[in-house]
């Protein structure tokens, strides 16, 4: 009896790496890169020209773009510069067979994240892609965190302004309450003084004169005129600085305010 073969577990699924756009006018390198990278978790798009690559970037979400330097119509450097406007979130790697310091500097100035010189190993390319993708994601996370900080700071500024406005309103309310309280105190003092005057002064003209003076002091008036209809006639009292005059029921009485009895 033959032993049954031990079943082997299926290989673990490849971890998704990202979406990659490969741009080259010749098919050999894109086909080779697609065979190398598709099985390692990369989703691959291909374009044969810069114009086609820009259309892909406009229609698809692409994490990284790998482009050859020498292409007809639009060079890899020109494509990278245009791609920064079309898909600013997309990283870019320039592949060239014409390595020089000037080319590297120009590629980085145009917006490339890194570059590779032909020939290169698959491990070299994948290392560059991983490094660029990690840097891009870190930058994106930093941008998100910075945006969150700015939003929270703006919320705090608005809350601070609202708190300052509430404090100002509370201060104004307290001032109004204090003024209302002081006015009520003055009113009560006026009533108390007037009530005391009426209780101890039987002479009506003198009561009116004193009342006129109290009113002038209370409201800061230059002069006060009181008219009292007693049924038999109208008693008129005028009080001002330097003058106290009463005419009517008790006759005509004019005197200096300084002589007005307390």
SEGUVEX-322529 format. One record per residue (C-alpha): residue number from 1; x, y, z; residue in three letters. Coordinates in steps of 0.02 Angstrom, whole numbers. Example, Ala and Ser with C-alpha at 12.3 -4.5 7.8 and 13.67 -1.06 7.14 Angstrom:
2
<pt num="1" u="615" v="-225" w="390" residu="ALA"/>
<pt num="2" u="684" v="-53" w="357" residu="SER"/>
//
This chain:
262
<pt num="1" u="0" v="0" w="0" residu="UNK"/>
<pt num="2" u="73" v="161" w="-56" residu="UNK"/>
<pt num="3" u="83" v="302" w="73" residu="UNK"/>
<pt num="4" u="-21" v="451" w="35" residu="UNK"/>
<pt num="5" u="77" v="609" w="-4" residu="UNK"/>
<pt num="6" u="73" v="738" w="133" residu="UNK"/>
<pt num="7" u="-26" v="888" w="72" residu="UNK"/>
<pt num="8" u="77" v="1045" w="66" residu="UNK"/>
<pt num="9" u="7" v="1212" w="121" residu="UNK"/>
<pt num="10" u="-18" v="1339" w="-18" residu="UNK"/>
<pt num="11" u="111" v="1478" w="-21" residu="UNK"/>
<pt num="12" u="59" v="1634" w="75" residu="UNK"/>
<pt num="13" u="-16" v="1769" w="-33" residu="UNK"/>
<pt num="14" u="104" v="1902" w="-91" residu="UNK"/>
<pt num="15" u="90" v="2064" w="6" residu="UNK"/>
<pt num="16" u="26" v="2204" w="-106" residu="UNK"/>
<pt num="17" u="165" v="2329" w="-136" residu="UNK"/>
<pt num="18" u="84" v="2463" w="-242" residu="UNK"/>
<pt num="19" u="38" v="2515" w="-418" residu="UNK"/>
<pt num="20" u="181" v="2541" w="-541" residu="UNK"/>
<pt num="21" u="181" v="2626" w="-712" residu="UNK"/>
<pt num="22" u="324" v="2574" w="-828" residu="UNK"/>
<pt num="23" u="358" v="2694" w="-973" residu="UNK"/>
<pt num="24" u="471" v="2646" w="-1119" residu="UNK"/>
<pt num="25" u="452" v="2658" w="-1306" residu="UNK"/>
<pt num="26" u="535" v="2487" w="-1328" residu="UNK"/>
<pt num="27" u="440" v="2334" w="-1262" residu="UNK"/>
<pt num="28" u="586" v="2229" w="-1200" residu="UNK"/>
<pt num="29" u="623" v="2315" w="-1035" residu="UNK"/>
<pt num="30" u="439" v="2342" w="-986" residu="UNK"/>
<pt num="31" u="402" v="2158" w="-1019" residu="UNK"/>
<pt num="32" u="552" v="2104" w="-917" residu="UNK"/>
<pt num="33" u="509" v="2219" w="-772" residu="UNK"/>
<pt num="34" u="328" v="2162" w="-774" residu="UNK"/>
<pt num="35" u="380" v="1979" w="-763" residu="UNK"/>
<pt num="36" u="497" v="2019" w="-619" residu="UNK"/>
<pt num="37" u="382" v="2131" w="-517" residu="UNK"/>
<pt num="38" u="204" v="2068" w="-549" residu="UNK"/>
<pt num="39" u="235" v="1913" w="-446" residu="UNK"/>
<pt num="40" u="303" v="2015" w="-301" residu="UNK"/>
<pt num="41" u="147" v="2111" w="-262" residu="UNK"/>
<pt num="42" u="156" v="2253" w="-387" residu="UNK"/>
<pt num="43" u="9" v="2300" w="-498" residu="UNK"/>
<pt num="44" u="85" v="2347" w="-666" residu="UNK"/>
<pt num="45" u="29" v="2474" w="-798" residu="UNK"/>
<pt num="46" u="129" v="2504" w="-957" residu="UNK"/>
<pt num="47" u="145" v="2652" w="-1075" residu="UNK"/>
<pt num="48" u="245" v="2672" w="-1235" residu="UNK"/>
<pt num="49" u="259" v="2862" w="-1232" residu="UNK"/>
<pt num="50" u="253" v="3011" w="-1117" residu="UNK"/>
<pt num="51" u="81" v="3062" w="-1182" residu="UNK"/>
<pt num="52" u="10" v="2889" w="-1148" residu="UNK"/>
<pt num="53" u="89" v="2890" w="-975" residu="UNK"/>
<pt num="54" u="7" v="3057" w="-933" residu="UNK"/>
<pt num="55" u="-163" v="2988" w="-986" residu="UNK"/>
<pt num="56" u="-136" v="2838" w="-874" residu="UNK"/>
<pt num="57" u="-88" v="2949" w="-728" residu="UNK"/>
<pt num="58" u="-245" v="3051" w="-755" residu="UNK"/>
<pt num="59" u="-358" v="2897" w="-760" residu="UNK"/>
<pt num="60" u="-275" v="2779" w="-635" residu="UNK"/>
<pt num="61" u="-207" v="2790" w="-458" residu="UNK"/>
<pt num="62" u="-21" v="2757" w="-478" residu="UNK"/>
<pt num="63" u="103" v="2750" w="-333" residu="UNK"/>
<pt num="64" u="265" v="2748" w="-435" residu="UNK"/>
<pt num="65" u="318" v="2780" w="-612" residu="UNK"/>
<pt num="66" u="476" v="2708" w="-690" residu="UNK"/>
<pt num="67" u="524" v="2793" w="-853" residu="UNK"/>
<pt num="68" u="664" v="2780" w="-978" residu="UNK"/>
<pt num="69" u="763" v="2939" w="-1013" residu="UNK"/>
<pt num="70" u="775" v="2932" w="-1204" residu="UNK"/>
<pt num="71" u="603" v="2923" w="-1287" residu="UNK"/>
<pt num="72" u="536" v="3005" w="-1445" residu="UNK"/>
<pt num="73" u="417" v="3151" w="-1425" residu="UNK"/>
<pt num="74" u="442" v="3175" w="-1238" residu="UNK"/>
<pt num="75" u="596" v="3130" w="-1138" residu="UNK"/>
<pt num="76" u="590" v="3047" w="-969" residu="UNK"/>
<pt num="77" u="642" v="3210" w="-884" residu="UNK"/>
<pt num="78" u="502" v="3305" w="-972" residu="UNK"/>
<pt num="79" u="378" v="3169" w="-924" residu="UNK"/>
<pt num="80" u="430" v="3177" w="-741" residu="UNK"/>
<pt num="81" u="407" v="3366" w="-741" residu="UNK"/>
<pt num="82" u="235" v="3352" w="-820" residu="UNK"/>
<pt num="83" u="185" v="3210" w="-704" residu="UNK"/>
<pt num="84" u="216" v="3321" w="-552" residu="UNK"/>
<pt num="85" u="68" v="3426" w="-611" residu="UNK"/>
<pt num="86" u="-44" v="3282" w="-665" residu="UNK"/>
<pt num="87" u="-13" v="3165" w="-517" residu="UNK"/>
<pt num="88" u="88" v="3251" w="-380" residu="UNK"/>
<pt num="89" u="62" v="3102" w="-264" residu="UNK"/>
<pt num="90" u="154" v="2985" w="-385" residu="UNK"/>
<pt num="91" u="338" v="2949" w="-358" residu="UNK"/>
<pt num="92" u="456" v="2933" w="-506" residu="UNK"/>
<pt num="93" u="617" v="2839" w="-548" residu="UNK"/>
<pt num="94" u="721" v="2879" w="-702" residu="UNK"/>
<pt num="95" u="811" v="2738" w="-795" residu="UNK"/>
<pt num="96" u="954" v="2790" w="-907" residu="UNK"/>
<pt num="97" u="1100" v="2712" w="-997" residu="UNK"/>
<pt num="98" u="1189" v="2879" w="-1000" residu="UNK"/>
<pt num="99" u="1241" v="2902" w="-820" residu="UNK"/>
<pt num="100" u="1319" v="3066" w="-773" residu="UNK"/>
<pt num="101" u="1316" v="3184" w="-626" residu="UNK"/>
<pt num="102" u="1228" v="3314" w="-733" residu="UNK"/>
<pt num="103" u="1091" v="3191" w="-780" residu="UNK"/>
<pt num="104" u="1063" v="3142" w="-598" residu="UNK"/>
<pt num="105" u="1054" v="3322" w="-539" residu="UNK"/>
<pt num="106" u="935" v="3368" w="-680" residu="UNK"/>
<pt num="107" u="824" v="3217" w="-642" residu="UNK"/>
<pt num="108" u="811" v="3265" w="-459" residu="UNK"/>
<pt num="109" u="779" v="3447" w="-504" residu="UNK"/>
<pt num="110" u="638" v="3397" w="-621" residu="UNK"/>
<pt num="111" u="557" v="3300" w="-480" residu="UNK"/>
<pt num="112" u="625" v="3123" w="-490" residu="UNK"/>
<pt num="113" u="639" v="3032" w="-325" residu="UNK"/>
<pt num="114" u="786" v="2923" w="-383" residu="UNK"/>
<pt num="115" u="869" v="2853" w="-539" residu="UNK"/>
<pt num="116" u="948" v="2691" w="-601" residu="UNK"/>
<pt num="117" u="1083" v="2662" w="-729" residu="UNK"/>
<pt num="118" u="1073" v="2520" w="-855" residu="UNK"/>
<pt num="119" u="1113" v="2380" w="-835" residu="UNK"/>
<pt num="120" u="1040" v="2347" w="-663" residu="UNK"/>
<pt num="121" u="987" v="2196" w="-563" residu="UNK"/>
<pt num="122" u="808" v="2161" w="-514" residu="UNK"/>
<pt num="123" u="859" v="2178" w="-331" residu="UNK"/>
<pt num="124" u="927" v="2352" w="-366" residu="UNK"/>
<pt num="125" u="765" v="2408" w="-447" residu="UNK"/>
<pt num="126" u="656" v="2334" w="-312" residu="UNK"/>
<pt num="127" u="764" v="2413" w="-177" residu="UNK"/>
<pt num="128" u="746" v="2584" w="-259" residu="UNK"/>
<pt num="129" u="558" v="2561" w="-279" residu="UNK"/>
<pt num="130" u="536" v="2509" w="-97" residu="UNK"/>
<pt num="131" u="641" v="2656" w="-37" residu="UNK"/>
<pt num="132" u="548" v="2783" w="-144" residu="UNK"/>
<pt num="133" u="378" v="2712" w="-98" residu="UNK"/>
<pt num="134" u="421" v="2714" w="88" residu="UNK"/>
<pt num="135" u="482" v="2894" w="76" residu="UNK"/>
<pt num="136" u="325" v="2945" w="-18" residu="UNK"/>
<pt num="137" u="211" v="2863" w="109" residu="UNK"/>
<pt num="138" u="307" v="2943" w="252" residu="UNK"/>
<pt num="139" u="290" v="3112" w="167" residu="UNK"/>
<pt num="140" u="104" v="3081" w="140" residu="UNK"/>
<pt num="141" u="82" v="3032" w="323" residu="UNK"/>
<pt num="142" u="176" v="3188" w="375" residu="UNK"/>
<pt num="143" u="65" v="3294" w="263" residu="UNK"/>
<pt num="144" u="-90" v="3215" w="339" residu="UNK"/>
<pt num="145" u="-23" v="3243" w="515" residu="UNK"/>
<pt num="146" u="23" v="3423" w="473" residu="UNK"/>
<pt num="147" u="-149" v="3454" w="400" residu="UNK"/>
<pt num="148" u="-229" v="3380" w="556" residu="UNK"/>
<pt num="149" u="-121" v="3492" w="666" residu="UNK"/>
<pt num="150" u="-169" v="3646" w="564" residu="UNK"/>
<pt num="151" u="-353" v="3600" w="575" residu="UNK"/>
<pt num="152" u="-343" v="3571" w="763" residu="UNK"/>
<pt num="153" u="-246" v="3734" w="785" residu="UNK"/>
<pt num="154" u="-380" v="3828" w="688" residu="UNK"/>
<pt num="155" u="-515" v="3747" w="796" residu="UNK"/>
<pt num="156" u="-421" v="3802" w="952" residu="UNK"/>
<pt num="157" u="-403" v="3979" w="884" residu="UNK"/>
<pt num="158" u="-589" v="3987" w="850" residu="UNK"/>
<pt num="159" u="-627" v="3920" w="1023" residu="UNK"/>
<pt num="160" u="-508" v="4049" w="1097" residu="UNK"/>
<pt num="161" u="-592" v="4190" w="1001" residu="UNK"/>
<pt num="162" u="-763" v="4126" w="1057" residu="UNK"/>
<pt num="163" u="-703" v="4117" w="1238" residu="UNK"/>
<pt num="164" u="-634" v="4294" w="1226" residu="UNK"/>
<pt num="165" u="-799" v="4356" w="1154" residu="UNK"/>
<pt num="166" u="-895" v="4267" w="1293" residu="UNK"/>
<pt num="167" u="-779" v="4345" w="1422" residu="UNK"/>
<pt num="168" u="-805" v="4518" w="1347" residu="UNK"/>
<pt num="169" u="-994" v="4493" w="1348" residu="UNK"/>
<pt num="170" u="-987" v="4433" w="1528" residu="UNK"/>
<pt num="171" u="-882" v="4584" w="1576" residu="UNK"/>
<pt num="172" u="-1007" v="4701" w="1491" residu="UNK"/>
<pt num="173" u="-1151" v="4613" w="1578" residu="UNK"/>
<pt num="174" u="-1064" v="4634" w="1745" residu="UNK"/>
<pt num="175" u="-1033" v="4818" w="1712" residu="UNK"/>
<pt num="176" u="-1215" v="4843" w="1664" residu="UNK"/>
<pt num="177" u="-1269" v="4747" w="1818" residu="UNK"/>
<pt num="178" u="-1157" v="4856" w="1926" residu="UNK"/>
<pt num="179" u="-1225" v="5015" w="1847" residu="UNK"/>
<pt num="180" u="-1403" v="4951" w="1871" residu="UNK"/>
<pt num="181" u="-1364" v="4909" w="2052" residu="UNK"/>
<pt num="182" u="-1288" v="5081" w="2083" residu="UNK"/>
<pt num="183" u="-1439" v="5164" w="2003" residu="UNK"/>
<pt num="184" u="-1557" v="5065" w="2114" residu="UNK"/>
<pt num="185" u="-1455" v="5112" w="2266" residu="UNK"/>
<pt num="186" u="-1465" v="5296" w="2217" residu="UNK"/>
<pt num="187" u="-1652" v="5279" w="2187" residu="UNK"/>
<pt num="188" u="-1676" v="5201" w="2358" residu="UNK"/>
<pt num="189" u="-1571" v="5337" w="2438" residu="UNK"/>
<pt num="190" u="-1676" v="5468" w="2349" residu="UNK"/>
<pt num="191" u="-1838" v="5388" w="2409" residu="UNK"/>
<pt num="192" u="-1770" v="5374" w="2585" residu="UNK"/>
<pt num="193" u="-1716" v="5557" w="2587" residu="UNK"/>
<pt num="194" u="-1881" v="5615" w="2514" residu="UNK"/>
<pt num="195" u="-1981" v="5507" w="2635" residu="UNK"/>
<pt num="196" u="-1882" v="5578" w="2782" residu="UNK"/>
<pt num="197" u="-1911" v="5755" w="2720" residu="UNK"/>
<pt num="198" u="-2099" v="5729" w="2705" residu="UNK"/>
<pt num="199" u="-2104" v="5653" w="2879" residu="UNK"/>
<pt num="200" u="-2022" v="5801" w="2967" residu="UNK"/>
<pt num="201" u="-2067" v="5952" w="2860" residu="UNK"/>
<pt num="202" u="-2248" v="6017" w="2868" residu="UNK"/>
<pt num="203" u="-2218" v="6168" w="2757" residu="UNK"/>
<pt num="204" u="-2268" v="6117" w="2579" residu="UNK"/>
<pt num="205" u="-2167" v="6250" w="2485" residu="UNK"/>
<pt num="206" u="-2011" v="6204" w="2582" residu="UNK"/>
<pt num="207" u="-2044" v="6019" w="2546" residu="UNK"/>
<pt num="208" u="-2056" v="6056" w="2360" residu="UNK"/>
<pt num="209" u="-1898" v="6161" w="2364" residu="UNK"/>
<pt num="210" u="-1802" v="6025" w="2452" residu="UNK"/>
<pt num="211" u="-1874" v="5896" w="2331" residu="UNK"/>
<pt num="212" u="-1817" v="6002" w="2184" residu="UNK"/>
<pt num="213" u="-1641" v="6013" w="2254" residu="UNK"/>
<pt num="214" u="-1635" v="5824" w="2287" residu="UNK"/>
<pt num="215" u="-1692" v="5790" w="2108" residu="UNK"/>
<pt num="216" u="-1561" v="5909" w="2039" residu="UNK"/>
<pt num="217" u="-1425" v="5823" w="2139" residu="UNK"/>
<pt num="218" u="-1491" v="5652" w="2091" residu="UNK"/>
<pt num="219" u="-1492" v="5683" w="1903" residu="UNK"/>
<pt num="220" u="-1354" v="5814" w="1892" residu="UNK"/>
<pt num="221" u="-1477" v="5945" w="1824" residu="UNK"/>
<pt num="222" u="-1436" v="6131" w="1812" residu="UNK"/>
<pt num="223" u="-1615" v="6174" w="1863" residu="UNK"/>
<pt num="224" u="-1776" v="6086" w="1914" residu="UNK"/>
<pt num="225" u="-1957" v="6145" w="1899" residu="UNK"/>
<pt num="226" u="-2095" v="6062" w="1999" residu="UNK"/>
<pt num="227" u="-2281" v="6095" w="1982" residu="UNK"/>
<pt num="228" u="-2404" v="6030" w="2113" residu="UNK"/>
<pt num="229" u="-2592" v="6046" w="2089" residu="UNK"/>
<pt num="230" u="-2666" v="6054" w="2264" residu="UNK"/>
<pt num="231" u="-2846" v="6082" w="2207" residu="UNK"/>
<pt num="232" u="-2848" v="6265" w="2260" residu="UNK"/>
<pt num="233" u="-2709" v="6313" w="2140" residu="UNK"/>
<pt num="234" u="-2543" v="6259" w="2069" residu="UNK"/>
<pt num="235" u="-2385" v="6267" w="2172" residu="UNK"/>
<pt num="236" u="-2233" v="6296" w="2062" residu="UNK"/>
<pt num="237" u="-2056" v="6273" w="2124" residu="UNK"/>
<pt num="238" u="-1900" v="6312" w="2022" residu="UNK"/>
<pt num="239" u="-1730" v="6265" w="2088" residu="UNK"/>
<pt num="240" u="-1561" v="6298" w="2008" residu="UNK"/>
<pt num="241" u="-1385" v="6346" w="2054" residu="UNK"/>
<pt num="242" u="-1398" v="6510" w="2149" residu="UNK"/>
<pt num="243" u="-1589" v="6516" w="2141" residu="UNK"/>
<pt num="244" u="-1736" v="6440" w="2234" residu="UNK"/>
<pt num="245" u="-1906" v="6507" w="2184" residu="UNK"/>
<pt num="246" u="-2080" v="6454" w="2239" residu="UNK"/>
<pt num="247" u="-2245" v="6533" w="2183" residu="UNK"/>
<pt num="248" u="-2423" v="6480" w="2204" residu="UNK"/>
<pt num="249" u="-2520" v="6427" w="2355" residu="UNK"/>
<pt num="250" u="-2396" v="6495" w="2479" residu="UNK"/>
<pt num="251" u="-2362" v="6656" w="2385" residu="UNK"/>
<pt num="252" u="-2206" v="6710" w="2295" residu="UNK"/>
<pt num="253" u="-2042" v="6662" w="2378" residu="UNK"/>
<pt num="254" u="-1871" v="6689" w="2299" residu="UNK"/>
<pt num="255" u="-1708" v="6660" w="2390" residu="UNK"/>
<pt num="256" u="-1528" v="6610" w="2362" residu="UNK"/>
<pt num="257" u="-1496" v="6425" w="2350" residu="UNK"/>
<pt num="258" u="-1363" v="6445" w="2483" residu="UNK"/>
<pt num="259" u="-1501" v="6508" w="2600" residu="UNK"/>
<pt num="260" u="-1611" v="6357" w="2565" residu="UNK"/>
<pt num="261" u="-1633" v="6271" w="2731" residu="UNK"/>
<pt num="262" u="-1568" v="6093" w="2754" residu="UNK"/>
//
